[in-house]
Amino acid sequence: MRHLARWLGLPYQEDLAPLALVAGTAAAQVTGYLFAHELRTAIAWAALLLLPQIAISTAVHNQSHVGMFSSGWRNRMLELVMWLQTGMYAAKFRLHHSRGHHLHYTEPERDPSRWIDAGGRRMSRLAYIAHYFFTYNYHVLRIGRTCKRLRQRCLWQVAASYVVLIGLLLYNPRNGFIFFVAPIVLVWLNFIHMTYDDHIDLYSRDPFKASHTKANTWLNLAFFNNGYHLAHHVRPGLHWSRLPAFHRQIEHQIDVPASQSGLNRWFR
């Protein structure tokens, strides 16, 4: 595996797993787009792909922090494919998430993915999803004013991805919508829904008290260790495969009250 990772240009051999998932899902997505001629078949095919696409959405988060490839152009090509599966741009994510959320997650009133409303009250899950979804591009552009190079990359990435998507829709409008447009919206909304539980009800400025952790083995296997959210905030540049070990190192310092949120209770 180490030799294969090196041959592909992956600094971390653990990235073979998300890369294989992206490649396999892309192959199934394009095959369905080209050959699913019956409407019911196309819908069922696309629905089955939603689960791996949801897993890929967490890989996009990881990609925005530590790129899988050592080569920049390979990362950009990978990110285009991942956008067609999830609706998530790594460059946009770097602005909104890394340059926004990571700087202000201990100050929810300033967090671009805030979980409190203007009056300081906890948002419902639906209100949080709507706020995140409809203010996302505004915050990307706002934060991008101070990160012009990253903003430029983001604009190029958006333009290239929409050229590809328009081409797919022109060639086969029905399957283009079923296999690409619908998943782009659904998977992106689901990812936002999953982030609602990460900081809910935590107001502390102490990083060891400001994030919930989901340490469930199966959850982290499926979602590439995205459950180790507190460890990730303490060391955001740490590769996702190293988070469980780092979590064990700092576990004695974590002082987060038990969460009443469903996902946090089920997967703690």
C-alpha positions as CSV (number, residue, x, y, z in Angstrom):
1,M,0.0,0.0,0.0
2,R,2.8,2.4,0.8
3,H,4.3,1.9,-2.7
4,L,0.9,2.4,-4.4
5,A,0.4,5.6,-2.4
6,R,3.8,6.9,-3.3
7,W,3.2,6.0,-7.0
8,L,-0.1,7.9,-7.0
9,G,1.5,10.9,-5.2
10,L,-0.2,10.5,-1.9
11,P,1.9,11.6,1.2
12,Y,-0.4,9.5,3.5
13,Q,-1.2,6.0,2.5
14,E,-4.5,6.2,4.5
15,D,-5.8,8.5,1.8
16,L,-6.0,5.5,-0.5
17,A,-9.4,4.7,1.2
18,P,-11.2,8.0,0.5
19,L,-9.5,8.2,-3.0
20,A,-10.9,4.7,-3.8
21,L,-14.3,5.7,-2.6
22,V,-14.3,8.9,-4.7
23,A,-13.1,7.0,-7.8
24,G,-15.5,4.1,-7.4
25,T,-18.5,6.4,-6.7
26,A,-17.6,8.6,-9.7
27,A,-17.4,5.5,-12.0
28,A,-20.9,4.4,-10.7
29,Q,-22.3,7.9,-11.1
30,V,-21.1,8.3,-14.7
31,T,-22.2,4.8,-15.6
32,G,-25.7,5.5,-14.3
33,Y,-25.8,8.8,-16.0
34,L,-24.9,7.2,-19.3
35,F,-26.8,4.0,-19.2
36,A,-29.8,4.3,-16.8
37,H,-32.5,4.8,-19.4
38,E,-35.6,4.1,-17.3
39,L,-36.6,6.8,-14.9
40,R,-37.2,4.4,-12.0
41,T,-33.8,2.7,-12.6
42,A,-32.1,6.1,-12.7
43,I,-33.7,7.3,-9.4
44,A,-32.9,4.1,-7.6
45,W,-29.3,4.0,-8.9
46,A,-28.8,7.6,-7.8
47,A,-30.4,7.0,-4.4
48,L,-28.0,4.1,-3.7
49,L,-25.1,6.4,-4.4
50,L,-26.2,8.9,-1.7
51,L,-24.6,6.9,1.1
52,P,-21.1,6.9,-0.3
53,Q,-21.5,10.5,-1.4
54,I,-22.3,11.4,2.2
55,A,-19.1,9.7,3.3
56,I,-17.2,11.6,0.6
57,S,-18.6,14.9,1.9
58,T,-16.6,14.3,5.1
59,A,-13.5,13.6,2.9
60,V,-14.0,17.0,1.3
61,H,-13.7,18.5,4.8
62,N,-10.5,16.6,5.3
63,Q,-9.2,17.6,1.8
64,S,-9.8,21.3,2.7
65,H,-7.3,21.0,5.5
66,V,-4.7,18.5,4.2
67,G,-4.8,17.8,0.4
68,M,-4.6,14.1,-0.6
69,F,-2.1,14.7,-3.3
70,S,1.3,16.4,-3.1
71,S,0.6,17.8,-6.6
72,G,-1.6,20.9,-6.7
73,W,-3.3,20.2,-10.1
74,R,-4.2,16.6,-9.0
75,N,-5.9,18.1,-5.9
76,R,-7.8,20.5,-8.1
77,M,-9.0,17.7,-10.4
78,L,-10.0,15.6,-7.4
79,E,-11.9,18.5,-5.9
80,L,-13.9,19.0,-9.1
81,V,-14.9,15.3,-9.0
82,M,-15.8,15.6,-5.3
83,W,-17.9,18.7,-6.0
84,L,-20.0,16.7,-8.6
85,Q,-20.6,14.2,-5.8
86,T,-21.3,16.4,-2.8
87,G,-21.9,20.0,-3.9
88,M,-18.9,21.0,-1.7
89,Y,-16.0,23.1,-3.0
90,A,-12.7,22.6,-1.1
91,A,-11.6,26.2,-1.9
92,K,-14.9,27.6,-0.6
93,F,-14.6,25.4,2.4
94,R,-11.1,26.7,3.1
95,L,-12.5,30.2,3.3
96,H,-15.8,29.6,5.2
97,H,-14.5,26.8,7.4
98,S,-10.8,27.2,7.9
99,R,-10.6,31.0,7.8
100,G,-14.0,31.5,9.4
101,H,-15.3,28.8,11.6
102,H,-12.0,27.6,12.9
103,L,-11.1,31.2,14.0
104,H,-14.4,31.9,15.7
105,Y,-16.0,28.6,16.8
106,T,-15.4,29.6,20.5
107,E,-17.3,32.9,19.7
108,P,-20.6,31.6,18.2
109,E,-21.9,35.1,17.6
110,R,-19.0,35.6,15.1
111,D,-18.9,32.1,13.7
112,P,-20.0,32.0,10.0
113,S,-21.6,28.6,10.8
114,R,-23.2,29.9,14.1
115,W,-25.7,27.9,16.0
116,I,-27.2,30.8,17.9
117,D,-29.6,33.4,16.4
118,A,-29.2,37.2,16.5
119,G,-30.6,37.2,20.1
120,G,-28.1,34.7,21.3
121,R,-30.7,31.9,21.5
122,R,-30.0,28.3,20.3
123,M,-31.3,27.8,16.8
124,S,-33.4,24.8,15.9
125,R,-31.7,22.3,13.5
126,L,-33.8,23.5,10.6
127,A,-33.1,27.2,11.3
128,Y,-29.3,26.3,11.5
129,I,-29.4,24.5,8.2
130,A,-31.3,27.3,6.5
131,H,-28.9,30.0,7.9
132,Y,-25.8,28.1,7.0
133,F,-27.1,27.3,3.5
134,F,-28.3,30.7,2.5
135,T,-25.5,32.8,4.1
136,Y,-22.7,30.5,2.9
137,N,-21.7,32.3,-0.3
138,Y,-22.0,35.7,1.5
139,H,-19.4,34.6,4.1
140,V,-17.2,33.1,1.5
141,L,-17.0,36.4,-0.4
142,R,-16.7,38.4,2.9
143,I,-13.8,36.3,4.2
144,G,-12.3,36.1,0.7
145,R,-11.6,39.9,0.7
146,T,-8.7,39.2,3.0
147,C,-7.6,36.0,1.2
148,K,-7.4,37.1,-2.4
149,R,-5.3,34.3,-3.7
150,L,-7.6,31.7,-2.2
151,R,-10.7,33.6,-3.4
152,Q,-9.3,33.6,-6.9
153,R,-8.8,29.8,-6.8
154,C,-12.3,29.5,-5.5
155,L,-13.8,31.5,-8.4
156,W,-11.9,29.5,-10.9
157,Q,-13.1,26.3,-9.2
158,V,-16.7,27.4,-9.3
159,A,-16.5,28.4,-13.0
160,A,-14.9,25.2,-14.0
161,S,-17.3,23.0,-12.1
162,Y,-20.3,24.8,-13.6
163,V,-19.0,24.4,-17.1
164,V,-18.8,20.7,-16.5
165,L,-22.2,20.5,-14.9
166,I,-23.9,22.5,-17.7
167,G,-22.3,20.2,-20.2
168,L,-23.7,17.2,-18.4
169,L,-27.2,18.8,-18.3
170,L,-27.1,19.7,-22.0
171,Y,-26.1,16.1,-23.0
172,N,-28.7,14.4,-20.9
173,P,-30.9,16.8,-19.0
174,R,-33.0,14.2,-17.0
175,N,-30.0,12.1,-15.9
176,G,-27.9,15.2,-15.3
177,F,-30.5,16.3,-12.8
178,I,-30.9,12.9,-11.2
179,F,-27.2,12.0,-10.9
180,F,-25.6,15.3,-10.4
181,V,-27.9,18.3,-9.5
182,A,-30.1,16.5,-6.9
183,P,-27.1,14.8,-5.1
184,I,-25.2,18.2,-5.1
185,V,-28.1,19.8,-3.1
186,L,-29.0,16.8,-0.9
187,V,-25.5,15.8,0.2
188,W,-24.5,19.4,0.9
189,L,-27.6,19.9,3.0
190,N,-27.0,16.7,4.9
191,F,-23.4,17.7,5.6
192,I,-24.7,21.0,7.1
193,H,-27.2,19.0,9.2
194,M,-24.4,16.8,10.5
195,T,-22.4,19.8,11.7
196,Y,-25.2,21.2,13.8
197,D,-24.2,18.9,16.7
198,D,-20.5,19.8,16.7
199,H,-20.6,22.8,19.0
200,I,-24.2,23.0,20.2
201,D,-24.7,24.6,23.7
202,L,-21.0,25.2,24.2
203,Y,-20.0,28.8,24.8
204,S,-16.5,28.3,26.3
205,R,-13.4,30.1,24.9
206,D,-11.4,27.2,26.1
207,P,-10.7,24.9,23.0
208,F,-10.9,21.8,25.3
209,K,-14.5,22.8,26.3
210,A,-15.9,24.1,23.0
211,S,-16.4,21.1,20.8
212,H,-18.3,17.8,21.1
213,T,-16.6,14.5,20.2
214,K,-18.2,11.5,18.6
215,A,-15.8,8.6,19.3
216,N,-17.9,5.8,17.9
217,T,-15.7,3.5,15.9
218,W,-18.1,2.7,13.1
219,L,-19.0,6.4,12.6
220,N,-15.4,7.4,12.3
221,L,-14.6,4.5,10.0
222,A,-17.4,5.5,7.6
223,F,-16.7,9.3,7.9
224,F,-12.9,9.4,8.0
225,N,-12.6,10.4,11.7
226,N,-14.7,13.4,11.4
227,G,-16.2,12.5,14.8
228,Y,-13.0,13.6,16.6
229,H,-14.1,17.2,16.3
230,L,-12.4,18.6,19.4
231,A,-9.1,17.0,18.5
232,H,-9.4,18.5,15.0
233,H,-10.0,22.0,16.3
234,V,-7.0,21.8,18.6
235,R,-4.8,20.6,15.7
236,P,-6.6,21.5,12.5
237,G,-3.6,20.8,10.3
238,L,-3.3,17.2,11.6
239,H,-4.1,14.6,9.0
240,W,-7.4,12.9,9.6
241,S,-5.8,9.5,10.1
242,R,-3.8,10.8,13.1
243,L,-6.8,12.2,15.0
244,P,-7.8,9.1,17.1
245,A,-4.2,8.8,18.5
246,F,-4.2,12.6,19.2
247,H,-7.6,12.3,20.9
248,R,-6.3,9.7,23.2
249,Q,-3.3,12.0,24.1
250,I,-5.5,14.9,25.1
251,E,-8.6,13.0,26.4
252,H,-7.7,13.8,30.0
253,Q,-7.8,17.5,29.2
254,I,-11.3,17.5,27.6
255,D,-14.0,19.0,29.8
256,V,-17.2,19.0,27.7
257,P,-20.6,18.4,29.4
258,A,-22.7,15.6,28.1
259,S,-24.7,16.7,25.1
260,Q,-28.5,16.3,24.7
261,S,-28.2,16.3,20.9
262,G,-29.3,13.1,19.4
263,L,-26.2,12.5,17.2
264,N,-23.9,13.3,20.0
265,R,-25.7,10.9,22.4
266,W,-25.9,8.0,19.9
267,F,-22.3,8.2,18.7
268,R,-20.3,9.4,21.7
